[in-house]
Amino acid sequence: MMNVKSQWSDKPDLTKRFLFLFLAAVAIMLLLLLRLWYLQVISAERFQHLSEKNRIRYIPISAPRGPIYDRDGHLLVDNRPSFSVSVMRQDVSDRDQLLERLSEYLEIPVEDLARRWEAGRRFPYYRPVPLAEDISREQLERVQENSVDLPGVLIDVQPLRSYPYEDVAAHVFGYLGEITEQQLRSGEFRDYRSGEYVGKSGLEKKLESYLKGKDGQRLLEVDVRGKELRVLRVQEPEPGNRVFLTLREDVQLAAERALAGQAGAAVAIDVKSGEILAMASRPSFNPAMFARGISGAEWIALLQDSRHPLQNKALTGQYPPASTFKIVTALAALRSGAATASTRVDCDGHITLGRRDFRCWKRYGHGPTDLKKAMRESCDVWFYRVGLELGIDKLSEMALELGLGNELGFDLGGEKSGLVPTREWKRARFNASWYDGETVNTSIGQGFVLATPLQLATMTATVANGGLLVRPRIIKKIESWDGEVLLESETEVLQTVEFQGNNLEIVQNSLEAVVNEPRGTGWAARLDQVKVAGKTGTAQVVRLRADDEEPDEEGIPYRFRDHALFVAYAPADDPRIAVAVIVEHGEHGSTTAAPVARSILQAYFGLPEDRVSPVNGYPGD
């Protein structure tokens, strides 16, 4: 009896236990269903995307930058294919082991590869990190042969800037460099990727938006090790636009050859249109170094070179114009009436002003001298006297009218303004009055006055063409690959300089005498086939005191030697081209700068190039 009662009393406990287990099973099933619903419905798109990322790679294809031509379509800057090695970081399980293997195959220090890897951490995770660009055929073959041991490593063919003439016109073209984080954040480079190259100077920078082109991409299917299985889709890149310059290839090459081994600049300009025919600056550099990625040692060598190879001296070199400035003084004196063509000064080699002697470059003087002789033989005393009579105000006024002392608005940009001193400038700069001695110095292009080679070429063109100050320009036009003209420059007259009577003709005749008459200082620029007009100049780097003896030139250290200048135009009776040359520490315009101008003119007129011996003519300034 007791057992029966006990059995009946156990049944409710078993029922409760089964019920509890059933509810627990139902709850677990609901949780599993809920999780399945979350994974299949709510997160389906996200996980599909992650899956595709693991299987598919988007590899960007850099667009070739637009080529650059001279005015006649000669190719000056192009692109060439190059091989690069990059890596997808998510496919690499052992970074150090991979870099050690790559270091062996590429013959690049592990430290350099590691540095590139770390720099690539700023890239999005799905983007390949470049480790080595422009590798050789041997490096490529070693990487390809061992690709099985290099998970995540990609080899790409990329367009790389090439320069057929190496360092020729390098300052005009400029160079490329990796885009900075600051540029990326600026908003100006929205379509750029971290690690891309952009123009850093010259035309590459000025015309970045025209030259860049539009990148493409490859859609790849890869396995779990990141190895490429097949190409799913290719979007071809669109190359940058074609740029045509006003340069003339043969004239540019002649200027570069003539300046070889020296420091300085040369500018040749069309006197009527303002188109730059040649612009050379020496020493130079090869922009290809930057296109492939310049090494630290190469960069330091460029920065530490005392002759400043990265500086475009044609635009930013500011030099005393020396005796080339006598063109300004002569025109100002004739216009003001301070002198005429027949004004005579007796040059005995110096003038005294207060307690200071101002010397002529010719120690014992030129004797009785008129304007033509003063210009032809570059007599300083004639210009001292006339400058004093003229005064700084009228002298500065003429210099400014001829394009000195202000930026000319050159389309390449980056030019310096030079300096035409005035009373107001000196008062603002030094809080001091203007003195006659400073006018004397200014009248021969020394003292405060400074000019760039571009300004001197433009000034000479203005004198040659009758008084039209034309804005210099170097970009002729930009075309798309369909032939659509996107930009075309035109001649722009900045101002017209008025020359009364035959004043301009008087100065032009004297400039013709400088090159073509006996005792003319510009004899080294003379051509038998074309009549050249010009003016020499020798700019002091170190000022001599009145009681200093004339130094022995051969004993002067290079950095203290005078600069040599020469400006010219031709043909003298129907000018088409004007030239300005400066050779840093070249000592004499007549023997160093004038031959450079001669070579440029020979190239322009298609004449055979020859050399003139410095001993054949008058050894003037």
Buried (B, 14 or more C-beta within 10 A) or exposed (E): EEEEEEEEEEEEEEEEEEEEEEEEEEEEEEEEEEEEEEEEEEEEEEEEEEEEEEBBBBBBBBBBBBBBBBBEEBBBBBBBEBBBBBBBBEBBEEBEEBBEBBBEBBEBEBEBBBEBBEBBEEBEEEBBBBBBBBBEEEBBEBBEEBBEEBBBBBBBEBBBBBBEBEBBBBBBBBBBBBBEEEBBEEEEBEEBBBBBBBBBBBBBBBBBEBBBBEBBBBBBEBEEEBBBEEEEEEBEBBBBBBBBBBBBBBBBBBBBBBBEEBBBBBBBBBBBBBBBBBBBBBBBBBBBBBBBBBEEEBEEEBEEBEBBBBBBBBBBBBBBBBBBBBBBBBBBBBBBEBBEBEBBBEBEBBBEBEEEBBBBBBEEBBBEBBBBBBBBBBBBBBBBBBBBBBBBBBBBBBBBBBBBBBBBEBBBEBBBBBBBBBBEBBEEEEEEEBEEBBBBBBBBBBBBBBBBBBBBBBBBBBBBBBBBBBBBBBBBBBBBEEEEEEBEBEEBEBBEBEBEEEBBEBBBBBBBBBBBBEBBBBBBBBBEEBBBBBBBBBBBBEEEEEEEEEEEEEEBEEEEBBBBBBBBBBBBEEBBBBBBBBBBBBBBBBBBBBBBBBBBBBBBBEBEEEEBEBEEBBEBB
